[in-house]
């Protein structure tokens, strides 16, 4: 597998490592979703979409993001953490930890809301963020070469092929709407920041 970019390794990508550690810890504590008491507090809601997020409206705003830390299968966790490490540390090193934090928060919340309103509250995973980071890095490489961000064509093909396979249903139930929303958000942000690399409004 080709690494997307080379960079100075003099400092550790602290935010990327923290996101991975949180994801692994929550996944293991929840026994890959079997601990219902724990994961109920990490779902975006415990009510269907037509209830319109009562917990969030009552102040539990963290639920808009926390589903990204839930994973229900070892391969699910490994896939997402691998790509979070590759993409997240690249953005953190070449742009900044703040930029990565902005992207994760924005992509996580928007992809979670898309999945929730399409298919209800029982979902989890960092995939929406991962696909968003992939699209962001690709768009920055294409439209803002000065950013230093770049993806080899073979890497982009791998990710897109897996995205399409997930839509077939051959690999089980997948939060495909979160994937799609993440991709679109990443493309939009990456393109809109083609001159400065900034998030809209930042």
Order of alpha helices (4+ residues) and beta strands (2+ residues): alpha-alpha-alpha-alpha-alpha-alpha-alpha-alpha-alpha
